[in-house]
């Protein structure tokens, strides 16, 4: 088992991530086009979702619009961040995450096709695109348990570029539908509602189950130890972790668009502070990812509904370049 070796105790990580999440949730509920004081907001929250108060309008704004959006962004951030932790451990590469492996590009291509056809099956098409992308990456880059795992990273880049070219073609022939494709590709929670919560909780349950079952294997994969000699079925474990995580992440991407670099920023930052042991890293990443994406969505919402995916790329892109530069 990998021992914590961070600069700060793990308990501080849990406390800090929980406080950041609580602050992000409160900000998400407070900020928006409809102004209200903190006292009014807390009064509405105290009444609960089923009450019929005199201030019915503000009650509806908090419970019908802001609350589901905050919950959805938090769960999505948790899934993306935990997905990044799992990908980085399995592939032994701190740059690995669904966005950089081409999985998000596959989902985006599927959604673009659905928008172009006009049948409204955006979520199923994006989910199918994600599955096809994952299968292509594993088929191209997978060469057994002892293979060079950098091949999967390279395969992800290749597949992502292919799907990216496909999306460019879709936009070229989309005509008046090109704006809908572009907006979806940016990633936004503006259409989030209570109907999204249960499917997202199922995705979170998948990732959380993988975290609880395989955290020892993730420690071994991330180290230089020979996993096979320790009795681990390497091929089976890696396949389950990669496939399960990608399918969990795919619902976030298929419903809300491409939201990149959350799975890169959060694990890298927390690993540097609290150590690489995955039992703690996964749990703090769940909290930290939820806080980060909720805060990004709140900031985007206050800036004329700028897509949250734009902010995560603007922040995550330079961090990606910095990590790549440090690895040279």
N, C-alpha and C positions, 0 to 999 in steps of 0.2 A: 504494500500500500504506500502511495506517495504521501510524504509528510508535508504539512504546510511549511513554507519557507519564505513567506512574504515579509514585507517590512512592518506590517501591522497585524494584530491578532484578528482571527476570523470573526470573533464576536463583534468587533468594531465594524467589520464589513457588513454583517447582517443588520446591525443597528443603523448604519449610514444608508444602506440601500433601502431599508424600510422607511426611514425618515424622508429620503428623496422621493420615494413612491407616494407617500402620504401628501407631501407638498405638491407633487405633480397632479395628483387627483383633485386636490382643493383648487389649484389654479385652473384646471380644466373645467371644473364646475362653476367657477367664478367669472372667468373671462368669456366674452362673447358680444354679439351685437346688442343684446338686451342687457342694459346695465342694472345692477342691483348691489346693495351693500352686503358685506359679509353677514351681518345680522339677519337680513332678509333671506340669504342663501341658507343659513343654518336653520332658520325657522321652517323653510320649505323642506329641508332634509329631515327635520324632526317630525314633521307631519306624515311623512311616508308617501309612497307612490299612489296609494289608493284613496287619499283624502280628497275632499272637495272644499278647498279654502276659498276665502273671499278673493285673494289674489290668484285666481285660477290660471291667469296667463303666465305668470312667473313660475308657478308650480309646474305647468306643462313644459316650459322651457327647460327647467332643471331635470325633471324626471323623464320626459319623452324625447328630448333632444340631446342635452349635454351628458346626462348620466350614461346612457347606452354608448355614446361616442367615447367617453372616457374609459369605460369598461372594455370596449372592443379594442381601443388603442393599447391599453395596458396588456391585455391577453396577447395581442399580436406581437408586441415588443418582447414579451416573455418567451414566446415560441421562437421568434427569430434569434434572440440572444442565446437561448439554450441550444438551438440548432447550430449556431456558430461554434459553440464550445465542443459539441459532438463531432462536427466536421473537422475541426482543427486537431482534435485528439486522434481520430481515426486515421487521418491523412498525414499526421505529424507535420502540419504546416500552419503557422499562425495567420496566413492569408486566406485560408479556406473558409468559405461560408456559401450558402445557397446562391447568393448574388454573384460571387466570383466564379462559381462552378457551372454557371449556365442554366441552372434549374429555373431561376426567375425569368430568364430570357425565353425559355420554352413556354412558360406559362403566359408571358406577355404575347408571344406569337399566337398562341391558341386564342387568347382574348381578342387580338386584333382581327383574326379570321372571323370570329363570331360577330364582331361589330361590323365588319365589311359585309357579311352575308345578311345581317339584320334580323336574325331570328331571336335575339335576346338571350341566347344561351352562353353568356359570357363566362360565368363561373364554371360550368362543366367543361367548356372548351379550354379554358385556362388550366384547369386541373388535368385534363388529358395532355395538354402541351407540356406540363411539368413532368408528368409520368414518362412521356416519350423522351424528353430531354435527359432525365435521369437514366433511363435505359440505354440511351445512346452513349452517355458519358461512361457508364460502367462497361458497356460492350467494347468501346474503343480503348479505354484506359486500364481495364482490369486484366491482370495477368497472373492471378493466383495470390496466395497468402504471402509469398516471398518477393513479390514484384516491387519495382520501384514505384512508390506511391505518387511520385511527382507526375507519373503518366496520367493519373486521373485529373490532376490539376490542369495539365496541358490539354487533356481531352475536354475538360470543362470550358477552357478558353476557346477552343476550336468550335465546340457545339454552340456556345454562347454567341460567337461571331456569326455562325451560320444562321441562327435564329434572328440575330440582329439584322442581317442582310434581308431576311424574309420580312421582318417588320418594316424595313425601309421600302421594300416593294409594296407591301400592303398600303403604306401611307401614300405612295406614288399613285396608286390606282383607286384610292378611297374616295376621291372627289370631295363632296361636302361632308363626308363622314370622318375626314382626317382629323378634325378637331376633337371628336370623341375619342379617337384612338390615342392622340397625343395626351389628352387629359388623363385617360386611364393609365397610360404608361408612367405618368409622374407619381402615382401613388397617393391616394387621398382617403380620409375617413369621413368626408362630408356626407356620404350617404349611409353611414353606419346606423343601425337600429337594433332594437331588442331581438329581432329575428336572427341576428348574426351571433348572438352570445352563445347559444347552446352548441352550434357547430364548432365555434372557436374553442369552447371549453373541451370538446372532444379532442381537438388537435393538441391542446395543452396537456390533456390527460395522456396522450400518446407519448409526447416528449418527456413528461414527468415520469412515466413508467420506465422509459428507456434510461433516464437518469438514475432512478432508484435501483434498477436491476443491474446495470452495466457500469456503475461508476468505478469499480475495481478494475475492470477490463480497460476502461478509458485511461486510468492511471498507467497501466502497463503499456498500452499502445503509445501513449505520449512519451514514455521513457524509452531508453535504449534496450530494454529487456527483451529477451526472446519469448514472445507470448506463447508460441507453440510448445516450447519446452516446459512451460508452467501449466500445461493441460488445457489451454484455451483453444477452442475450434476457431481459428483466426478468420477463415473465410466466412463462416456462418455468422460470427459476431459482427464483422465489418459489414456484411450485406444487410443484416437486420438493422444495424444502427444507421447506415446510410439511407436505406430505403424507407424506414420508419420516420426518420427525421425529415426527409425530403417530402414525403406525403403529408406530414403534419404542417410543414411550412407552406406547401402548395395551396392549402385553403386560404391562408392569409393573402398570398400573392394573387390567387384566382379571384378573390372577392374585392380586394382593395388596391390592386395594382402593384407595381414594382417599388419596393421600399428597401433600398440597399444600405449595406454597411452597418446596420444595427448589430448583426452577428459578428462583425469584425471589431467594432469600437469597444463594446461592453466587455467581452471576454479578455481582450488584450489589456484593457485598463485595470480590471479587477485582478487578473493574474499577476500583474506587476506589483500590486499593492498587498494582496493577501495570499499569494502563493499558488502553485499549480495543482494542488490536490483537488480532484474533480468533485468530490462530495460537497465541499464547500463552494467551489467555483461555480458549479451548476446552479446551486440554490441562490447564491448572490447574483448570478447572471440573470436568473428569472426575474428577480426583483429589480435589478438595475436596468434590464431591457424594458421592462414595463414602465419604469420611471422615465427613461430616455425618450421612448416613442410617444408616450403621453405628453411629455413636455414639448416635444417637437410638434405634435399635432396642435397643441394649444398655441404655440408661437405662430404656426402657419395659419391657424384660424383667425388670429388677431391681425394678420397681415393680408387682409382681403381674401381669405380662404386660399392662400397659397398651398399647393399640395405638400403634404408632410414629406413625401419621398424626395422632393427637391432639397429640403433642408438636410435630411440625413446624408444625401450625396455630397452636398456642399461641405458638410463637416467631415464625413467619412472619407471622401476622396483624398484630401491632404494627409489624413492619418494613414491611409493605405500606402501612399507614396513614402511616408516617413518610415513605416515598418519595412517596406521593401528596401529602402536605402540602408537601414540599419543591418539588414541581413546580408549585405554585400561584403 
